[in-house]
Amino acid sequence: MRMDRRTLLKLLPISLLSSYAGGTSVVPFHARRARARELGIRIGTMQPGRWNAITDVPGVKVGQTTLIRGNGPLKVGEGPVRTGVTVVVPHERIYDEYIHFGFHILNGNGEVTGLTQAANFGILASPICTTNTSSVGMVYDAMLSQFPSNERQLLPVVGETWDAFLNDIEGRHVHAEHVIAALQNAASGPVAEGCVGGGTGMICYEFKGGIGTASRKLPGPLQQYTVGVLVQANHGSREDLRIDGVPVGEEIANLLPEPDEAMYMNSILIIVATDAPLLNDQLNRLARRGGMGLSKTGSISSNSSGDFILAFSTANRIKKEEFWNGTTPYALQSIEQFDIQPIFQAVSEATEEAIINAIFMATDMVGCDDHRVYALPIDRVLKIMQKYHRLFPKEERKVAAL
Amino acid sequence: LPLCDLIELPFCKIIRIEAWNAPPHRYFIAYHSRDEFSHVLGLSVIDEFATFSSPIFFAPAPILGKIYNVGITLGHKRGADLDIDSGWPPLCIGTNEPAPELPADFENQMMDAIKRSSGSPLPAQTIRDFQVQFIEIGETSVFATNAPLFSGQLRRICRLTDTPFAIAISTGNRLTRQKDGNTNEVHAVSEAVLRDLCSHIRQRTL
């Protein structure tokens, strides 16, 4: 039986996909690092959820494929490879039950596909993927293969940041099977951070960056709701870095990437998830607050950045048939404007902490042409935080880490 | 569901949905601007919240500030805090007519007309189960419908016309104040219904 590529990809088991990837490592990269909150750094005043991750929003899953292969001189098409793909699955039935979606472009020198559709329809109908700049087309194509066929299609949402300092970006090493593997390993619970998935080769404030996540439980009458954020952090100049307001970047002037080249291709993708019932116009407003969290870490969103903030709510699910062809209006719930304020704060806090987590969890990395990017020196950071009186007393750390 | 009235005075026109002192609430709205049309006051709140709660005023551009001021007076009388669901900000759209001679009591004339509800309903047509109203005032196309449409859907209706400015409003969802995490239930029509509405509106406006 002849099988087209779309069908084949859906049938391939993950084990086969791993071997199909040849000599590529398709496993998460683990290292001895710690998240900011576990070390006594408290961002904001609201409490995080159980995992302090985007997966604290019920139904949200994250899957990642990390590609690390080869060393030495860059040979386009061969490596070294330091890249991958991260997928955020809003809920299991996203292709059949759409959700409201908003976005904000803080600086538009980048690519996130599907935003025109989001502007027109205000909905999300697929997982969101993050990868490197040159792999957007391949990931987009792979995601398109996941949509139910023979139906009107909405576009996949795929975002990128630039990892060419460490990765053979022109070689485009992220292939369909890696996207499918990430979709298949998507799970709730703790999320791997740092040099993983789409964030594998990313650089943040000239330390090693990558994937970071955090969450906030909403207070008072909204306490049944959660806001979660996942970032692919690849932005910022060293001197700008602030952690909980402390000018850490000014305090650590060394450990710059080697060779020390000015890296202007700096960007960040911020994905905001919540189960609070919000409509797409409200989610656009949420997305703008992601920019506030970004700025608290020191970024001014540079001229050459692609800084995109995407926001979705899992609360209102619109059946596909109802959305396209319903004959009577369908009903949705919407939080009123007077209650939205704490959600803004949660977005800002979780974004700030997700970025800080990305650099706390990332490890040293050597990539193309032996380019080296150093991890944030945690011991030094903790001393600096202490100097500025921004470390918790030990007895409070337990609470912070919950 | 309410539809729109048009109040006509010698120096301005006013589109009004409900009694001026109705309890706080908002309706979805969208606009589309093309060419160099820029004589509009009150758009920032629409950009932020996608809703409005005031009458919509049309007047020659040179007197738009004076008209806006009356709208603010109305808002103050409706609610001390001038909230976005109590008449703030007044949406004021300029026309290209020359500045008229304003009577000394123009503010009172406007207030009286609005309070007396001395308007007449805009003509309406039925499309599927919904009423759709359309009028051109100056360079602006105005669409109003009781079909429940979100602002993104209304924006697509605005793009159907080639006038320099267009607004579209839906009275199909009435957002009222809620507290303690309670939600408003809102409704939306499917793409198929919206397509029908757009098709009909396009024929009507071409």
Interface residues (C-beta under 8 A of the other chain):
Chain A: A119 N120 F121 G122 G220 P221 L222 Q224 P277 L279 N280 D281 R285 E322 F323 W324 N325 G326 T327 P329 Y330 A331 L332 Q333 S334 I335 E336 Q337 F338 D339
Chain B: E48 F49 A50 I84 D85 A147 P148 F150 S151 G152 R156 G172 L175 T176 R177 Q178 K179 D180 G181 N182 T183 N184 E185 V186 H187 A188 V189 S190 E191 A192 V193
